[in-house]
Amino acid sequence: MQGETNLLDDLDDEQIAIAVRKVNDTDIEDLLTAEQNRARFMLTIVDYTDEESNSPMARIEELFPNLPAFQTESEIQTAARK
């Protein structure tokens, strides 16, 4: 914590002491563990979503191997109009 109080120059010594006591009085390890678990959960969701969003395209490419590969959204829209 050395030097961190320099970031709080608008607080007086008593306010800093109160903030430090509040942090020390909490079970910060439990709070950090909860945040880590939430982060792991969100990464799992992102991975699952990524896999699920790629599988329909892979299936389409498997069923229709001769489909042209589109480079831009405008090319897709142009092809859809035909």
PyMOL Python script that loads the backbone (N, CA, C, O; Angstrom):
from pymol import cmd

cmd.read_pdbstr("""\
ATOM      1  N   MET A   1       0.816  -1.198   0.000  1.00  0.00           N
ATOM      2  CA  MET A   1       0.000   0.000   0.000  1.00  0.00           C
ATOM      3  C   MET A   1       0.856   1.258   0.000  1.00  0.00           C
ATOM      4  O   MET A   1       0.340   2.367  -0.138  1.00  0.00           O
ATOM      5  N   GLN A   2       2.141   1.089   0.152  1.00  0.00           N
ATOM      6  CA  GLN A   2       3.010   2.258   0.194  1.00  0.00           C
ATOM      7  C   GLN A   2       2.904   3.024  -1.124  1.00  0.00           C
ATOM      8  O   GLN A   2       3.049   2.445  -2.200  1.00  0.00           O
ATOM      9  N   GLY A   3       2.654   4.307  -1.032  1.00  0.00           N
ATOM     10  CA  GLY A   3       2.548   5.145  -2.218  1.00  0.00           C
ATOM     11  C   GLY A   3       1.157   5.239  -2.787  1.00  0.00           C
ATOM     12  O   GLY A   3       0.867   6.180  -3.526  1.00  0.00           O
ATOM     13  N   GLU A   4       0.269   4.289  -2.469  1.00  0.00           N
ATOM     14  CA  GLU A   4      -1.075   4.333  -3.031  1.00  0.00           C
ATOM     15  C   GLU A   4      -1.887   5.498  -2.516  1.00  0.00           C
ATOM     16  O   GLU A   4      -2.766   5.998  -3.218  1.00  0.00           O
ATOM     17  N   THR A   5      -1.610   5.940  -1.299  1.00  0.00           N
ATOM     18  CA  THR A   5      -2.376   7.065  -0.768  1.00  0.00           C
ATOM     19  C   THR A   5      -2.072   8.338  -1.538  1.00  0.00           C
ATOM     20  O   THR A   5      -2.827   9.306  -1.453  1.00  0.00           O
ATOM     21  N   ASN A   6      -0.987   8.352  -2.282  1.00  0.00           N
ATOM     22  CA  ASN A   6      -0.668   9.521  -3.104  1.00  0.00           C
ATOM     23  C   ASN A   6      -1.734   9.747  -4.180  1.00  0.00           C
ATOM     24  O   ASN A   6      -1.901  10.865  -4.668  1.00  0.00           O
ATOM     25  N   LEU A   7      -2.444   8.696  -4.542  1.00  0.00           N
ATOM     26  CA  LEU A   7      -3.493   8.824  -5.549  1.00  0.00           C
ATOM     27  C   LEU A   7      -4.740   9.501  -4.993  1.00  0.00           C
ATOM     28  O   LEU A   7      -5.598   9.956  -5.750  1.00  0.00           O
ATOM     29  N   LEU A   8      -4.835   9.565  -3.669  1.00  0.00           N
ATOM     30  CA  LEU A   8      -6.027  10.097  -3.020  1.00  0.00           C
ATOM     31  C   LEU A   8      -5.743  11.443  -2.377  1.00  0.00           C
ATOM     32  O   LEU A   8      -6.085  11.639  -1.211  1.00  0.00           O
ATOM     33  N   ASP A   9      -5.135  12.371  -3.089  1.00  0.00           N
ATOM     34  CA  ASP A   9      -4.740  13.623  -2.458  1.00  0.00           C
ATOM     35  C   ASP A   9      -5.923  14.479  -2.022  1.00  0.00           C
ATOM     36  O   ASP A   9      -5.736  15.430  -1.263  1.00  0.00           O
ATOM     37  N   ASP A  10      -7.136  14.169  -2.479  1.00  0.00           N
ATOM     38  CA  ASP A  10      -8.280  14.963  -2.052  1.00  0.00           C
ATOM     39  C   ASP A  10      -8.875  14.455  -0.731  1.00  0.00           C
ATOM     40  O   ASP A  10      -9.811  15.061  -0.211  1.00  0.00           O
ATOM     41  N   LEU A  11      -8.344  13.346  -0.178  1.00  0.00           N
ATOM     42  CA  LEU A  11      -8.828  12.814   1.090  1.00  0.00           C
ATOM     43  C   LEU A  11      -7.859  13.175   2.211  1.00  0.00           C
ATOM     44  O   LEU A  11      -6.642  13.194   2.026  1.00  0.00           O
ATOM     45  N   ASP A  12      -8.431  13.460   3.375  1.00  0.00           N
ATOM     46  CA  ASP A  12      -7.545  13.726   4.510  1.00  0.00           C
ATOM     47  C   ASP A  12      -7.143  12.401   5.159  1.00  0.00           C
ATOM     48  O   ASP A  12      -7.657  11.346   4.787  1.00  0.00           O
ATOM     49  N   ASP A  13      -6.236  12.453   6.121  1.00  0.00           N
ATOM     50  CA  ASP A  13      -5.711  11.238   6.739  1.00  0.00           C
ATOM     51  C   ASP A  13      -6.798  10.394   7.384  1.00  0.00           C
ATOM     52  O   ASP A  13      -6.736   9.165   7.337  1.00  0.00           O
ATOM     53  N   GLU A  14      -7.791  11.032   7.985  1.00  0.00           N
ATOM     54  CA  GLU A  14      -8.870  10.279   8.632  1.00  0.00           C
ATOM     55  C   GLU A  14      -9.706   9.518   7.597  1.00  0.00           C
ATOM     56  O   GLU A  14     -10.068   8.363   7.822  1.00  0.00           O
ATOM     57  N   GLN A  15     -10.010  10.158   6.469  1.00  0.00           N
ATOM     58  CA  GLN A  15     -10.784   9.484   5.419  1.00  0.00           C
ATOM     59  C   GLN A  15     -10.005   8.307   4.844  1.00  0.00           C
ATOM     60  O   GLN A  15     -10.581   7.259   4.553  1.00  0.00           O
ATOM     61  N   ILE A  16      -8.705   8.479   4.681  1.00  0.00           N
ATOM     62  CA  ILE A  16      -7.878   7.379   4.174  1.00  0.00           C
ATOM     63  C   ILE A  16      -7.869   6.236   5.182  1.00  0.00           C
ATOM     64  O   ILE A  16      -7.984   5.071   4.798  1.00  0.00           O
ATOM     65  N   ALA A  17      -7.734   6.559   6.474  1.00  0.00           N
ATOM     66  CA  ALA A  17      -7.732   5.529   7.515  1.00  0.00           C
ATOM     67  C   ALA A  17      -9.054   4.771   7.525  1.00  0.00           C
ATOM     68  O   ALA A  17      -9.067   3.550   7.684  1.00  0.00           O
ATOM     69  N   ILE A  18     -10.176   5.489   7.354  1.00  0.00           N
ATOM     70  CA  ILE A  18     -11.490   4.840   7.306  1.00  0.00           C
ATOM     71  C   ILE A  18     -11.570   3.888   6.110  1.00  0.00           C
ATOM     72  O   ILE A  18     -12.053   2.763   6.244  1.00  0.00           O
ATOM     73  N   ALA A  19     -11.103   4.330   4.950  1.00  0.00           N
ATOM     74  CA  ALA A  19     -11.135   3.488   3.749  1.00  0.00           C
ATOM     75  C   ALA A  19     -10.281   2.238   3.939  1.00  0.00           C
ATOM     76  O   ALA A  19     -10.688   1.139   3.565  1.00  0.00           O
ATOM     77  N   VAL A  20      -9.104   2.410   4.517  1.00  0.00           N
ATOM     78  CA  VAL A  20      -8.211   1.269   4.757  1.00  0.00           C
ATOM     79  C   VAL A  20      -8.853   0.296   5.737  1.00  0.00           C
ATOM     80  O   VAL A  20      -8.786  -0.916   5.531  1.00  0.00           O
ATOM     81  N   ARG A  21      -9.476   0.807   6.802  1.00  0.00           N
ATOM     82  CA  ARG A  21     -10.150  -0.057   7.770  1.00  0.00           C
ATOM     83  C   ARG A  21     -11.285  -0.842   7.113  1.00  0.00           C
ATOM     84  O   ARG A  21     -11.456  -2.032   7.376  1.00  0.00           O
ATOM     85  N   LYS A  22     -12.056  -0.175   6.261  1.00  0.00           N
ATOM     86  CA  LYS A  22     -13.176  -0.865   5.597  1.00  0.00           C
ATOM     87  C   LYS A  22     -12.672  -1.999   4.713  1.00  0.00           C
ATOM     88  O   LYS A  22     -13.273  -3.073   4.671  1.00  0.00           O
ATOM     89  N   VAL A  23     -11.580  -1.765   4.014  1.00  0.00           N
ATOM     90  CA  VAL A  23     -11.016  -2.825   3.167  1.00  0.00           C
ATOM     91  C   VAL A  23     -10.493  -3.954   4.042  1.00  0.00           C
ATOM     92  O   VAL A  23     -10.735  -5.128   3.758  1.00  0.00           O
ATOM     93  N   ASN A  24      -9.776  -3.601   5.106  1.00  0.00           N
ATOM     94  CA  ASN A  24      -9.207  -4.624   5.992  1.00  0.00           C
ATOM     95  C   ASN A  24     -10.284  -5.402   6.741  1.00  0.00           C
ATOM     96  O   ASN A  24     -10.069  -6.564   7.087  1.00  0.00           O
ATOM     97  N   ASP A  25     -11.432  -4.792   6.998  1.00  0.00           N
ATOM     98  CA  ASP A  25     -12.505  -5.460   7.725  1.00  0.00           C
ATOM     99  C   ASP A  25     -13.324  -6.406   6.839  1.00  0.00           C
ATOM    100  O   ASP A  25     -14.106  -7.208   7.350  1.00  0.00           O
ATOM    101  N   THR A  26     -13.154  -6.317   5.547  1.00  0.00           N
ATOM    102  CA  THR A  26     -13.887  -7.231   4.663  1.00  0.00           C
ATOM    103  C   THR A  26     -13.031  -8.456   4.398  1.00  0.00           C
ATOM    104  O   THR A  26     -11.818  -8.441   4.603  1.00  0.00           O
ATOM    105  N   ASP A  27     -13.676  -9.509   3.943  1.00  0.00           N
ATOM    106  CA  ASP A  27     -12.929 -10.700   3.551  1.00  0.00           C
ATOM    107  C   ASP A  27     -12.635 -10.561   2.062  1.00  0.00           C
ATOM    108  O   ASP A  27     -13.333 -11.116   1.213  1.00  0.00           O
ATOM    109  N   ILE A  28     -11.592  -9.811   1.777  1.00  0.00           N
ATOM    110  CA  ILE A  28     -11.294  -9.457   0.388  1.00  0.00           C
ATOM    111  C   ILE A  28     -10.991 -10.690  -0.465  1.00  0.00           C
ATOM    112  O   ILE A  28     -11.230 -10.686  -1.673  1.00  0.00           O
ATOM    113  N   GLU A  29     -10.473 -11.727   0.154  1.00  0.00           N
ATOM    114  CA  GLU A  29     -10.185 -12.948  -0.600  1.00  0.00           C
ATOM    115  C   GLU A  29     -11.469 -13.545  -1.167  1.00  0.00           C
ATOM    116  O   GLU A  29     -11.492 -14.008  -2.308  1.00  0.00           O
ATOM    117  N   ASP A  30     -12.539 -13.535  -0.371  1.00  0.00           N
ATOM    118  CA  ASP A  30     -13.824 -14.044  -0.862  1.00  0.00           C
ATOM    119  C   ASP A  30     -14.351 -13.192  -2.007  1.00  0.00           C
ATOM    120  O   ASP A  30     -14.899 -13.709  -2.981  1.00  0.00           O
ATOM    121  N   LEU A  31     -14.178 -11.884  -1.878  1.00  0.00           N
ATOM    122  CA  LEU A  31     -14.648 -11.001  -2.945  1.00  0.00           C
ATOM    123  C   LEU A  31     -13.867 -11.233  -4.231  1.00  0.00           C
ATOM    124  O   LEU A  31     -14.446 -11.269  -5.317  1.00  0.00           O
ATOM    125  N   LEU A  32     -12.555 -11.390  -4.107  1.00  0.00           N
ATOM    126  CA  LEU A  32     -11.728 -11.652  -5.289  1.00  0.00           C
ATOM    127  C   LEU A  32     -12.070 -12.990  -5.911  1.00  0.00           C
ATOM    128  O   LEU A  32     -12.115 -13.122  -7.134  1.00  0.00           O
ATOM    129  N   THR A  33     -12.312 -13.990  -5.061  1.00  0.00           N
ATOM    130  CA  THR A  33     -12.682 -15.311  -5.573  1.00  0.00           C
ATOM    131  C   THR A  33     -13.984 -15.232  -6.368  1.00  0.00           C
ATOM    132  O   THR A  33     -14.111 -15.855  -7.421  1.00  0.00           O
ATOM    133  N   ALA A  34     -14.942 -14.471  -5.865  1.00  0.00           N
ATOM    134  CA  ALA A  34     -16.203 -14.311  -6.597  1.00  0.00           C
ATOM    135  C   ALA A  34     -15.965 -13.655  -7.956  1.00  0.00           C
ATOM    136  O   ALA A  34     -16.559 -14.065  -8.953  1.00  0.00           O
ATOM    137  N   GLU A  35     -15.109 -12.651  -8.000  1.00  0.00           N
ATOM    138  CA  GLU A  35     -14.814 -11.990  -9.274  1.00  0.00           C
ATOM    139  C   GLU A  35     -14.086 -12.938 -10.230  1.00  0.00           C
ATOM    140  O   GLU A  35     -14.348 -12.938 -11.433  1.00  0.00           O
ATOM    141  N   GLN A  36     -13.182 -13.734  -9.695  1.00  0.00           N
ATOM    142  CA  GLN A  36     -12.475 -14.704 -10.540  1.00  0.00           C
ATOM    143  C   GLN A  36     -13.443 -15.738 -11.102  1.00  0.00           C
ATOM    144  O   GLN A  36     -13.362 -16.105 -12.274  1.00  0.00           O
ATOM    145  N   ASN A  37     -14.357 -16.204 -10.256  1.00  0.00           N
ATOM    146  CA  ASN A  37     -15.350 -17.176 -10.720  1.00  0.00           C
ATOM    147  C   ASN A  37     -16.238 -16.572 -11.798  1.00  0.00           C
ATOM    148  O   ASN A  37     -16.562 -17.234 -12.784  1.00  0.00           O
ATOM    149  N   ARG A  38     -16.631 -15.319 -11.614  1.00  0.00           N
ATOM    150  CA  ARG A  38     -17.461 -14.641 -12.621  1.00  0.00           C
ATOM    151  C   ARG A  38     -16.701 -14.521 -13.934  1.00  0.00           C
ATOM    152  O   ARG A  38     -17.269 -14.737 -15.004  1.00  0.00           O
ATOM    153  N   ALA A  39     -15.418 -14.179 -13.856  1.00  0.00           N
ATOM    154  CA  ALA A  39     -14.608 -14.053 -15.066  1.00  0.00           C
ATOM    155  C   ALA A  39     -14.486 -15.398 -15.780  1.00  0.00           C
ATOM    156  O   ALA A  39     -14.582 -15.467 -17.006  1.00  0.00           O
ATOM    157  N   ARG A  40     -14.274 -16.464 -15.010  1.00  0.00           N
ATOM    158  CA  ARG A  40     -14.192 -17.805 -15.625  1.00  0.00           C
ATOM    159  C   ARG A  40     -15.515 -18.171 -16.298  1.00  0.00           C
ATOM    160  O   ARG A  40     -15.532 -18.715 -17.403  1.00  0.00           O
ATOM    161  N   PHE A  41     -16.619 -17.867 -15.620  1.00  0.00           N
ATOM    162  CA  PHE A  41     -17.936 -18.147 -16.174  1.00  0.00           C
ATOM    163  C   PHE A  41     -18.139 -17.387 -17.486  1.00  0.00           C
ATOM    164  O   PHE A  41     -18.614 -17.955 -18.470  1.00  0.00           O
ATOM    165  N   MET A  42     -17.778 -16.100 -17.498  1.00  0.00           N
ATOM    166  CA  MET A  42     -17.958 -15.296 -18.706  1.00  0.00           C
ATOM    167  C   MET A  42     -17.081 -15.829 -19.848  1.00  0.00           C
ATOM    168  O   MET A  42     -17.518 -15.850 -20.998  1.00  0.00           O
ATOM    169  N   LEU A  43     -15.854 -16.259 -19.543  1.00  0.00           N
ATOM    170  CA  LEU A  43     -14.992 -16.838 -20.580  1.00  0.00           C
ATOM    171  C   LEU A  43     -15.598 -18.117 -21.149  1.00  0.00           C
ATOM    172  O   LEU A  43     -15.495 -18.376 -22.348  1.00  0.00           O
ATOM    173  N   THR A  44     -16.225 -18.911 -20.298  1.00  0.00           N
ATOM    174  CA  THR A  44     -16.895 -20.126 -20.761  1.00  0.00           C
ATOM    175  C   THR A  44     -18.028 -19.772 -21.717  1.00  0.00           C
ATOM    176  O   THR A  44     -18.186 -20.410 -22.757  1.00  0.00           O
ATOM    177  N   ILE A  45     -18.810 -18.764 -21.370  1.00  0.00           N
ATOM    178  CA  ILE A  45     -19.912 -18.319 -22.226  1.00  0.00           C
ATOM    179  C   ILE A  45     -19.380 -17.817 -23.565  1.00  0.00           C
ATOM    180  O   ILE A  45     -19.934 -18.141 -24.616  1.00  0.00           O
ATOM    181  N   VAL A  46     -18.317 -17.034 -23.531  1.00  0.00           N
ATOM    182  CA  VAL A  46     -17.735 -16.503 -24.769  1.00  0.00           C
ATOM    183  C   VAL A  46     -17.237 -17.648 -25.650  1.00  0.00           C
ATOM    184  O   VAL A  46     -17.484 -17.652 -26.856  1.00  0.00           O
ATOM    185  N   ASP A  47     -16.542 -18.614 -25.061  1.00  0.00           N
ATOM    186  CA  ASP A  47     -16.049 -19.759 -25.835  1.00  0.00           C
ATOM    187  C   ASP A  47     -17.206 -20.540 -26.446  1.00  0.00           C
ATOM    188  O   ASP A  47     -17.158 -20.911 -27.619  1.00  0.00           O
ATOM    189  N   TYR A  48     -18.244 -20.790 -25.654  1.00  0.00           N
ATOM    190  CA  TYR A  48     -19.402 -21.540 -26.144  1.00  0.00           C
ATOM    191  C   TYR A  48     -20.078 -20.789 -27.285  1.00  0.00           C
ATOM    192  O   TYR A  48     -20.430 -21.381 -28.304  1.00  0.00           O
ATOM    193  N   THR A  49     -20.257 -19.492 -27.109  1.00  0.00           N
ATOM    194  CA  THR A  49     -20.905 -18.677 -28.138  1.00  0.00           C
ATOM    195  C   THR A  49     -20.084 -18.682 -29.416  1.00  0.00           C
ATOM    196  O   THR A  49     -20.634 -18.768 -30.514  1.00  0.00           O
ATOM    197  N   ASP A  50     -18.783 -18.589 -29.273  1.00  0.00           N
ATOM    198  CA  ASP A  50     -17.904 -18.617 -30.437  1.00  0.00           C
ATOM    199  C   ASP A  50     -18.041 -19.942 -31.185  1.00  0.00           C
ATOM    200  O   ASP A  50     -18.158 -19.959 -32.410  1.00  0.00           O
ATOM    201  N   GLU A  51     -18.026 -21.051 -30.444  1.00  0.00           N
ATOM    202  CA  GLU A  51     -18.177 -22.367 -31.062  1.00  0.00           C
ATOM    203  C   GLU A  51     -19.532 -22.499 -31.751  1.00  0.00           C
ATOM    204  O   GLU A  51     -19.621 -22.979 -32.880  1.00  0.00           O
ATOM    205  N   GLU A  52     -20.582 -22.067 -31.059  1.00  0.00           N
ATOM    206  CA  GLU A  52     -21.929 -22.185 -31.609  1.00  0.00           C
ATOM    207  C   GLU A  52     -22.121 -21.309 -32.840  1.00  0.00           C
ATOM    208  O   GLU A  52     -22.835 -21.695 -33.766  1.00  0.00           O
ATOM    209  N   SER A  53     -21.500 -20.146 -32.864  1.00  0.00           N
ATOM    210  CA  SER A  53     -21.670 -19.261 -34.017  1.00  0.00           C
ATOM    211  C   SER A  53     -20.874 -19.758 -35.217  1.00  0.00           C
ATOM    212  O   SER A  53     -21.232 -19.462 -36.357  1.00  0.00           O
ATOM    213  N   ASN A  54     -19.815 -20.499 -34.985  1.00  0.00           N
ATOM    214  CA  ASN A  54     -19.025 -21.019 -36.091  1.00  0.00           C
ATOM    215  C   ASN A  54     -19.569 -22.334 -36.641  1.00  0.00           C
ATOM    216  O   ASN A  54     -19.333 -22.648 -37.808  1.00  0.00           O
ATOM    217  N   SER A  55     -20.284 -23.104 -35.839  1.00  0.00           N
ATOM    218  CA  SER A  55     -20.733 -24.410 -36.310  1.00  0.00           C
ATOM    219  C   SER A  55     -21.752 -24.348 -37.449  1.00  0.00           C
ATOM    220  O   SER A  55     -21.683 -25.198 -38.336  1.00  0.00           O
ATOM    221  N   PRO A  56     -22.701 -23.392 -37.484  1.00  0.00           N
ATOM    222  CA  PRO A  56     -23.603 -23.354 -38.646  1.00  0.00           C
ATOM    223  C   PRO A  56     -22.851 -23.070 -39.948  1.00  0.00           C
ATOM    224  O   PRO A  56     -23.155 -23.659 -40.986  1.00  0.00           O
ATOM    225  N   MET A  57     -21.877 -22.174 -39.893  1.00  0.00           N
ATOM    226  CA  MET A  57     -21.107 -21.871 -41.097  1.00  0.00           C
ATOM    227  C   MET A  57     -20.298 -23.084 -41.540  1.00  0.00           C
ATOM    228  O   MET A  57     -20.208 -23.370 -42.734  1.00  0.00           O
ATOM    229  N   ALA A  58     -19.712 -23.796 -40.587  1.00  0.00           N
ATOM    230  CA  ALA A  58     -18.956 -25.001 -40.935  1.00  0.00           C
ATOM    231  C   ALA A  58     -19.873 -26.046 -41.576  1.00  0.00           C
ATOM    232  O   ALA A  58     -19.483 -26.729 -42.524  1.00  0.00           O
ATOM    233  N   ARG A  59     -21.086 -26.160 -41.052  1.00  0.00           N
ATOM    234  CA  ARG A  59     -22.047 -27.130 -41.606  1.00  0.00           C
ATOM    235  C   ARG A  59     -22.466 -26.723 -43.022  1.00  0.00           C
ATOM    236  O   ARG A  59     -22.578 -27.573 -43.907  1.00  0.00           O
ATOM    237  N   ILE A  60     -22.694 -25.437 -43.232  1.00  0.00           N
ATOM    238  CA  ILE A  60     -23.051 -24.948 -44.573  1.00  0.00           C
ATOM    239  C   ILE A  60     -21.914 -25.228 -45.552  1.00  0.00           C
ATOM    240  O   ILE A  60     -22.144 -25.701 -46.666  1.00  0.00           O
ATOM    241  N   GLU A  61     -20.690 -24.933 -45.129  1.00  0.00           N
ATOM    242  CA  GLU A  61     -19.539 -25.188 -46.000  1.00  0.00           C
ATOM    243  C   GLU A  61     -19.371 -26.674 -46.293  1.00  0.00           C
ATOM    244  O   GLU A  61     -18.935 -27.057 -47.379  1.00  0.00           O
ATOM    245  N   GLU A  62     -19.723 -27.511 -45.308  1.00  0.00           N
ATOM    246  CA  GLU A  62     -19.645 -28.954 -45.505  1.00  0.00           C
ATOM    247  C   GLU A  62     -20.692 -29.424 -46.517  1.00  0.00           C
ATOM    248  O   GLU A  62     -20.400 -30.254 -47.378  1.00  0.00           O
ATOM    249  N   LEU A  63     -21.912 -28.890 -46.409  1.00  0.00           N
ATOM    250  CA  LEU A  63     -22.994 -29.300 -47.301  1.00  0.00           C
ATOM    251  C   LEU A  63     -22.848 -28.721 -48.705  1.00  0.00           C
ATOM    252  O   LEU A  63     -23.225 -29.354 -49.691  1.00  0.00           O
ATOM    253  N   PHE A  64     -22.291 -27.499 -48.784  1.00  0.00           N
ATOM    254  CA  PHE A  64     -22.167 -26.810 -50.062  1.00  0.00           C
ATOM    255  C   PHE A  64     -20.724 -26.358 -50.269  1.00  0.00           C
ATOM    256  O   PHE A  64     -20.430 -25.170 -50.141  1.00  0.00           O
ATOM    257  N   PRO A  65     -19.824 -27.279 -50.585  1.00  0.00           N
ATOM    258  CA  PRO A  65     -18.407 -26.931 -50.686  1.00  0.00           C
ATOM    259  C   PRO A  65     -18.078 -25.978 -51.841  1.00  0.00           C
ATOM    260  O   PRO A  65     -17.010 -25.367 -51.851  1.00  0.00           O
ATOM    261  N   ASN A  66     -18.985 -25.849 -52.807  1.00  0.00           N
ATOM    262  CA  ASN A  66     -18.698 -24.994 -53.969  1.00  0.00           C
ATOM    263  C   ASN A  66     -19.242 -23.579 -53.844  1.00  0.00           C
ATOM    264  O   ASN A  66     -19.187 -22.813 -54.806  1.00  0.00           O
ATOM    265  N   LEU A  67     -19.763 -23.218 -52.687  1.00  0.00           N
ATOM    266  CA  LEU A  67     -20.252 -21.856 -52.494  1.00  0.00           C
ATOM    267  C   LEU A  67     -19.082 -20.869 -52.567  1.00  0.00           C
ATOM    268  O   LEU A  67     -17.995 -21.148 -52.060  1.00  0.00           O
ATOM    269  N   PRO A  68     -19.312 -19.719 -53.199  1.00  0.00           N
ATOM    270  CA  PRO A  68     -18.226 -18.725 -53.234  1.00  0.00           C
ATOM    271  C   PRO A  68     -18.005 -18.122 -51.839  1.00  0.00           C
ATOM    272  O   PRO A  68     -18.940 -17.979 -51.052  1.00  0.00           O
ATOM    273  N   ALA A  69     -16.781 -17.783 -51.567  1.00  0.00           N
ATOM    274  CA  ALA A  69     -16.453 -17.144 -50.292  1.00  0.00           C
ATOM    275  C   ALA A  69     -16.635 -15.638 -50.453  1.00  0.00           C
ATOM    276  O   ALA A  69     -16.039 -15.032 -51.343  1.00  0.00           O
ATOM    277  N   PHE A  70     -17.453 -15.036 -49.599  1.00  0.00           N
ATOM    278  CA  PHE A  70     -17.690 -13.596 -49.661  1.00  0.00           C
ATOM    279  C   PHE A  70     -16.657 -12.871 -48.820  1.00  0.00           C
ATOM    280  O   PHE A  70     -16.316 -13.305 -47.719  1.00  0.00           O
ATOM    281  N   GLN A  71     -16.165 -11.765 -49.348  1.00  0.00           N
ATOM    282  CA  GLN A  71     -15.145 -11.007 -48.635  1.00  0.00           C
ATOM    283  C   GLN A  71     -15.738  -9.891 -47.791  1.00  0.00           C
ATOM    284  O   GLN A  71     -15.215  -9.583 -46.720  1.00  0.00           O
ATOM    285  N   THR A  72     -16.810  -9.288 -48.252  1.00  0.00           N
ATOM    286  CA  THR A  72     -17.371  -8.154 -47.525  1.00  0.00           C
ATOM    287  C   THR A  72     -18.883  -8.306 -47.408  1.00  0.00           C
ATOM    288  O   THR A  72     -19.502  -9.097 -48.120  1.00  0.00           O
ATOM    289  N   GLU A  73     -19.453  -7.544 -46.512  1.00  0.00           N
ATOM    290  CA  GLU A  73     -20.897  -7.574 -46.317  1.00  0.00           C
ATOM    291  C   GLU A  73     -21.627  -7.093 -47.569  1.00  0.00           C
ATOM    292  O   GLU A  73     -22.694  -7.606 -47.904  1.00  0.00           O
ATOM    293  N   SER A  74     -21.054  -6.111 -48.257  1.00  0.00           N
ATOM    294  CA  SER A  74     -21.703  -5.598 -49.470  1.00  0.00           C
ATOM    295  C   SER A  74     -21.756  -6.666 -50.562  1.00  0.00           C
ATOM    296  O   SER A  74     -22.713  -6.712 -51.336  1.00  0.00           O
ATOM    297  N   GLU A  75     -20.735  -7.526 -50.631  1.00  0.00           N
ATOM    298  CA  GLU A  75     -20.777  -8.619 -51.606  1.00  0.00           C
ATOM    299  C   GLU A  75     -21.880  -9.622 -51.267  1.00  0.00           C
ATOM    300  O   GLU A  75     -22.531 -10.169 -52.157  1.00  0.00           O
ATOM    301  N   ILE A  76     -22.075  -9.851 -49.987  1.00  0.00           N
ATOM    302  CA  ILE A  76     -23.156 -10.759 -49.558  1.00  0.00           C
ATOM    303  C   ILE A  76     -24.509 -10.157 -49.933  1.00  0.00           C
ATOM    304  O   ILE A  76     -25.385 -10.859 -50.437  1.00  0.00           O
ATOM    305  N   GLN A  77     -24.674  -8.877 -49.693  1.00  0.00           N
ATOM    306  CA  GLN A  77     -25.939  -8.219 -50.011  1.00  0.00           C
ATOM    307  C   GLN A  77     -26.181  -8.209 -51.523  1.00  0.00           C
ATOM    308  O   GLN A  77     -27.307  -8.423 -51.973  1.00  0.00           O
ATOM    309  N   THR A  78     -25.136  -7.963 -52.298  1.00  0.00           N
ATOM    310  CA  THR A  78     -25.266  -7.966 -53.754  1.00  0.00           C
ATOM    311  C   THR A  78     -25.676  -9.346 -54.241  1.00  0.00           C
ATOM    312  O   THR A  78     -26.550  -9.464 -55.100  1.00  0.00           O
ATOM    313  N   ALA A  79     -25.063 -10.381 -53.710  1.00  0.00           N
ATOM    314  CA  ALA A  79     -25.377 -11.749 -54.111  1.00  0.00           C
ATOM    315  C   ALA A  79     -26.799 -12.123 -53.697  1.00  0.00           C
ATOM    316  O   ALA A  79     -27.479 -12.865 -54.406  1.00  0.00           O
ATOM    317  N   ALA A  80     -27.246 -11.614 -52.560  1.00  0.00           N
ATOM    318  CA  ALA A  80     -28.594 -11.937 -52.077  1.00  0.00           C
ATOM    319  C   ALA A  80     -29.655 -11.322 -52.968  1.00  0.00           C
ATOM    320  O   ALA A  80     -30.752 -11.867 -53.084  1.00  0.00           O
ATOM    321  N   ARG A  81     -29.353 -10.203 -53.597  1.00  0.00           N
ATOM    322  CA  ARG A  81     -30.321  -9.526 -54.484  1.00  0.00           C
ATOM    323  C   ARG A  81     -30.496 -10.257 -55.805  1.00  0.00           C
ATOM    324  O   ARG A  81     -31.506 -10.066 -56.483  1.00  0.00           O
ATOM    325  N   LYS A  82     -29.547 -11.077 -56.177  1.00  0.00           N
ATOM    326  CA  LYS A  82     -29.600 -11.760 -57.492  1.00  0.00           C
ATOM    327  C   LYS A  82     -30.563 -12.907 -57.495  1.00  0.00           C
ATOM    328  O   LYS A  82     -30.722 -13.577 -58.515  1.00  0.00           O
TER     329      LYS A  82
END
""", "prot")
cmd.dss("prot")
cmd.show_as("cartoon", "prot")
cmd.util.cbc("prot")
cmd.orient("prot")
